[in-house]
Amino acid sequence: MLTRLLWVGLVAGVIAGLATAAIQHFTTTPLIVAAEAYEKQAAAPVSMFQVASSHLFGGELILAHGTETHAAGEKPAWSPEDGFERTVVTAISQIIVTTGYGLMLIAAMLFTDNRITARDGLLWGIAGFVVTGLAPGLGLSAELPGTAAAALVDRQIWWGGTAAATAAGLWAILRISSPVAIGGGLLLIVLPHIVGAPYPEALTTNVPSELSAHFASSSLVVQAVSWALVGSIAGYLWERDEQRAAV
């Protein structure tokens, strides 16, 4: 059983990860590259004339937000180069993520004694997207480099609480399904959004809002496709392996 879980999760993760990485290459990656260009432009050294002008016209805060300096001898953090290196790193990262998705979905279906088929895997994948992508995305959208964001720890706490509350709410609504459970489940799903997601103190950014909006919507679509692919592929592989074992 454990061996089957591992190989199904791995194979489904690799296939779905490669497919998702290919989609990202033509959708979200160009947006990230464009945002990085704005970020680098903002981080470029400014002349004394620009500094004086910023004081004169009130642009000091914007320049200070985008300016990046390094101490003598300090090396900037490593990041993949544009082109082949970025594509490979993105694909490897996505395969790791989707493999984790596949293992979690199969384990959850086994734990709940759920039938594991391609259709059931797809439905569980959609639920996984709602819990980890759609619900948290209502408060914290995907962010491009160079955009303003709240403190990382605050965002992680809110994201984790929202995902847990949404998962518990869906379980109460779809699995228990009593009137009290449905009411409690709806309350759990709505509660994190009543509390509200953390926001940055200043919404200063050099990235155009159209670029950020496009990236947020594209990221949700890519994540939904990723969950749907890995769920349906994992369910299909598990069902085929069971049929082969039965024969």
Phi, psi and omega in degrees: 000312180296319179298317179296317179302316184292314184286326177294314179298320181292311182295315179297321180294319180294313182296310181294324180294317179295319179295318180294319179298322178295320178294318179299324183301329182256356183240287187277326182299315177301327178291321178295317179299318179295319179294323179295328177296318176295320180295317179293323178296321179288332182274355180294147180301143181253147180278168178298327179294320179294320179297315179298319179295323180296321177295322184290319185257008173081022181263014187297317184295322180293317179294319180296325181293324186264357184273133181236130179234155178234138177292161181300128179083354182277133180264138177293155181299145181290142173213148183294145177287152177298148179103224187298317182298315178296320180297316181294314180298319178297317180296316180297316180298318181292323178297318178299316181295311183291330174297318175299318176303311183298316179296319179294319181294313179297316180298320179294318180292323176293317182297324181270005180058039181271146175294137184250105176225176178298320180293314179294322177297321177297316180296318177293326177295319177297318177298320178298321177294318179299318184289314188261343184242301187292309182296309177296330181293341176292335179250323181235101179280159177299139187246139175275158174301140178089358179265156181288146180208153177287175180302139185301315182298317179299318179293320180295319179297314181293319179298313181296317179295320179294317179297316180295316181294320179293319178298315179295321179295316178296321178298316180295321183286314189271331185257319179275308169065015172281161180304318179294318181295321179295316178297316178294323179295317177298320178297318178298320181292322184278331189306313181300329181279337172289318176298317177096143179279153178290141180236153178292154179292325180231129181266054179268132180203153176259357181271130179302143182297328179297322179294316180295318180295318178298319181293318181298315181290319180295321181296320178296318180296315180298319180294321178297316178298319181299310179297317181295318180296309184293325179294312182291320179294316179298316178297320179296314181296319180296317181295317179297320181293323177294318179295321179294321179293324180293324179288000000 
